[in-house]
Amino acid sequence: MLHFCMHQPLTLTQLPRTISLAPPTPEIRLRKLVDEREKMIEQVKKLKSQLEQKTQRNGTENSLGPDGEILENGDDPNIMELQRDSTRQISDYKFKLVKAEQEVTALEQNVTRLEGQVTRYKSASENAEKVEDELKAEKRKLQRELRSALDKVDELESNNSHLSKRLEKMKSTRGMAQTP
């Protein structure tokens, strides 16, 4: 039985040598069997290399089915398990993404609220500093007025003391003038 692969072009060695009505001799049958065996060995080598390439691409060693054929993505239980795991991870990541987006929104609202508080506190602080500056100016003015008033009190006290001494002198000179 001669086996031709549809993917390869036919060569002269693959065609029957002679067409005769006589039964093939054992040498001819043996030659055909050897040729067929060599072709099958080449085909096995080729399929093994294809299998190695596919397993390297897919990253799995067990891409053969129970009867030794290469399985496609939908048929391999390992790939199906990987797909389920991937789907589960994707849904977990989607959930985490939604949760993270909600947290980001909440944090942005918190930032907006805190920025409003900062603005209010800043204006309150500026107003307090303005009031403090006014109070300091008022205090300096009052301290000047107090020093001025204390100086005036000292002057009036010294003037009063001077006048009191003068009055005493006048009384004592009048009293001496009336007693002779």
Backbone torsions as a table, in degrees:
resi	resn	phi	psi	omega
1	MET	NA	125.6	-177.7
2	LEU	-101.6	131.9	-176.0
3	HIS	-114.8	120.8	178.5
4	PHE	-109.4	135.9	178.2
5	CYS	-90.0	135.8	-176.8
6	MET	-74.1	-20.4	-176.0
7	HIS	-82.8	-18.3	-176.7
8	GLN	-107.7	143.3	176.9
9	PRO	-71.1	149.9	-179.7
10	LEU	-73.6	142.9	175.8
11	THR	-116.1	172.2	-178.8
12	LEU	-66.2	-30.7	-178.4
13	THR	-72.0	-19.2	-178.6
14	GLN	-86.6	-19.4	179.8
15	LEU	-80.2	149.1	176.8
16	PRO	-61.9	142.8	-173.8
17	ARG	-72.7	-53.1	-179.8
18	THR	-138.9	146.1	177.0
19	ILE	-104.5	115.4	179.8
20	SER	-135.7	159.7	-179.4
21	LEU	-88.2	-11.5	-179.8
22	ALA	-78.0	148.5	178.5
23	PRO	-64.6	144.2	-177.4
24	PRO	-65.6	144.0	178.6
25	THR	-76.4	161.3	179.6
26	PRO	-60.1	-32.8	179.1
27	GLU	-65.8	-40.5	179.8
28	ILE	-67.6	-44.8	178.5
29	ARG	-61.4	-41.7	179.0
30	LEU	-63.9	-41.0	179.1
31	ARG	-64.2	-41.9	178.2
32	LYS	-63.2	-41.5	179.4
33	LEU	-65.3	-40.4	178.7
34	VAL	-64.9	-44.7	178.8
35	ASP	-60.9	-44.4	-179.2
36	GLU	-65.0	-38.6	178.7
37	ARG	-63.7	-43.2	179.3
38	GLU	-63.3	-40.3	178.0
39	LYS	-64.3	-41.9	179.3
40	MET	-66.1	-37.6	177.6
41	ILE	-63.7	-42.9	177.1
42	GLU	-62.2	-42.2	-179.9
43	GLN	-64.8	-39.9	178.0
44	VAL	-63.6	-43.3	178.3
45	LYS	-61.1	-44.2	-179.6
46	LYS	-62.3	-45.2	179.6
47	LEU	-64.9	-37.6	177.5
48	LYS	-63.9	-41.7	179.4
49	SER	-66.1	-39.4	175.9
50	GLN	-62.1	-41.3	179.1
51	LEU	-62.5	-43.9	178.6
52	GLU	-62.5	-41.0	178.6
53	GLN	-63.4	-42.5	-180.0
54	LYS	-66.5	-41.4	-179.6
55	THR	-67.2	-34.3	176.6
56	GLN	-67.5	-38.4	178.4
57	ARG	-68.2	-42.9	-177.5
58	ASN	-81.6	-20.8	178.7
59	GLY	79.1	14.6	178.6
60	THR	-124.8	144.7	178.6
61	GLU	-87.1	-27.5	-172.9
62	ASN	-98.8	61.7	178.7
63	SER	-101.1	16.4	176.7
64	LEU	-98.8	142.9	176.7
65	GLY	-81.1	-180.0	-179.1
66	PRO	-62.5	-29.8	-179.4
67	ASP	-97.5	12.8	172.3
68	GLY	88.4	7.2	179.5
69	GLU	-93.3	154.6	179.5
70	ILE	-74.1	128.9	-178.8
71	LEU	-94.8	146.3	175.5
72	GLU	-86.1	173.3	-173.7
73	ASN	-53.1	-41.8	-173.4
74	GLY	-75.0	-16.3	-173.6
75	ASP	-99.4	-20.1	-174.3
76	ASP	-83.1	123.9	-179.7
77	PRO	-64.0	-33.1	178.6
78	ASN	-65.4	-42.7	179.9
79	ILE	-68.0	-38.7	178.3
80	MET	-63.1	-39.9	177.9
81	GLU	-65.5	-41.1	176.6
82	LEU	-62.4	-40.1	178.8
83	GLN	-64.7	-41.1	177.9
84	ARG	-63.0	-44.2	178.1
85	ASP	-61.7	-42.3	179.7
86	SER	-63.6	-43.0	178.9
87	THR	-62.7	-42.1	178.4
88	ARG	-63.4	-44.1	178.2
89	GLN	-63.4	-40.5	178.9
90	ILE	-61.9	-44.8	-180.0
91	SER	-66.3	-37.1	175.7
92	ASP	-61.8	-44.1	179.9
93	TYR	-66.1	-36.4	176.7
94	LYS	-63.7	-43.3	178.1
95	PHE	-61.8	-45.2	179.0
96	LYS	-63.4	-36.3	178.1
97	LEU	-63.7	-46.2	179.1
98	VAL	-62.0	-43.8	179.3
99	LYS	-62.6	-43.2	179.5
100	ALA	-64.7	-39.6	177.9
101	GLU	-64.1	-38.2	176.8
102	GLN	-64.8	-41.9	178.0
103	GLU	-63.6	-40.8	179.0
104	VAL	-62.3	-43.1	178.9
105	THR	-62.0	-45.0	179.1
106	ALA	-62.6	-41.6	179.2
107	LEU	-66.4	-38.7	177.8
108	GLU	-63.8	-40.4	176.6
109	GLN	-64.3	-40.3	178.0
110	ASN	-63.3	-41.6	178.5
111	VAL	-62.6	-43.6	179.4
112	THR	-61.3	-44.6	179.1
113	ARG	-62.8	-44.6	-179.7
114	LEU	-66.6	-36.1	176.6
115	GLU	-63.8	-38.4	175.5
116	GLY	-62.5	-42.8	177.4
117	GLN	-62.9	-42.6	179.6
118	VAL	-60.5	-42.7	179.3
119	THR	-62.1	-44.8	178.8
120	ARG	-64.0	-45.0	-179.9
121	TYR	-65.3	-36.1	179.5
122	LYS	-65.2	-45.4	179.0
123	SER	-66.8	-37.2	177.0
124	ALA	-64.6	-39.9	178.6
125	SER	-64.9	-43.6	178.3
126	GLU	-62.4	-41.9	177.4
127	ASN	-63.5	-41.6	179.6
128	ALA	-64.2	-40.7	177.8
129	GLU	-64.1	-39.3	178.5
130	LYS	-63.5	-45.5	178.1
131	VAL	-63.4	-40.7	179.0
132	GLU	-61.2	-45.1	178.4
133	ASP	-60.4	-42.6	178.5
134	GLU	-64.0	-41.2	179.1
135	LEU	-65.7	-38.1	177.8
136	LYS	-64.3	-42.8	178.4
137	ALA	-63.1	-42.7	178.1
138	GLU	-62.3	-40.7	179.7
139	LYS	-63.9	-44.8	178.5
140	ARG	-60.9	-41.3	179.0
141	LYS	-62.8	-44.7	179.6
142	LEU	-65.6	-37.3	177.8
143	GLN	-65.8	-38.5	175.5
144	ARG	-62.5	-45.6	179.0
145	GLU	-61.9	-39.3	178.8
146	LEU	-64.0	-45.4	177.8
147	ARG	-61.2	-42.7	178.9
148	SER	-62.2	-43.6	-179.8
149	ALA	-66.1	-40.2	178.7
150	LEU	-65.7	-39.6	176.9
151	ASP	-62.6	-42.0	179.7
152	LYS	-64.9	-40.1	178.3
153	VAL	-63.1	-45.7	178.5
154	ASP	-59.5	-43.2	179.6
155	GLU	-63.1	-44.6	179.6
156	LEU	-65.8	-38.5	178.6
157	GLU	-65.1	-42.9	178.9
158	SER	-67.7	-36.9	175.9
159	ASN	-64.2	-41.9	178.7
160	ASN	-64.1	-42.7	178.9
161	SER	-63.2	-42.5	178.2
162	HIS	-62.7	-43.6	179.4
163	LEU	-67.5	-36.6	178.8
164	SER	-64.2	-41.6	178.4
165	LYS	-64.9	-38.7	177.5
166	ARG	-64.3	-41.2	178.4
167	LEU	-63.3	-42.3	179.1
168	GLU	-63.1	-40.7	178.5
169	LYS	-63.8	-42.9	179.9
170	MET	-64.7	-41.2	179.3
171	LYS	-65.5	-42.9	-178.3
172	SER	-70.3	-33.2	175.8
173	THR	-73.7	-30.1	176.1
174	ARG	-72.9	-41.8	178.9
175	GLY	-65.9	-32.6	176.7
176	MET	-76.2	-33.9	-179.9
177	ALA	-72.4	-27.1	-178.2
178	GLN	-89.6	-19.0	-177.7
179	THR	-86.7	8.7	177.7
180	PRO	-70.4	NA	NA
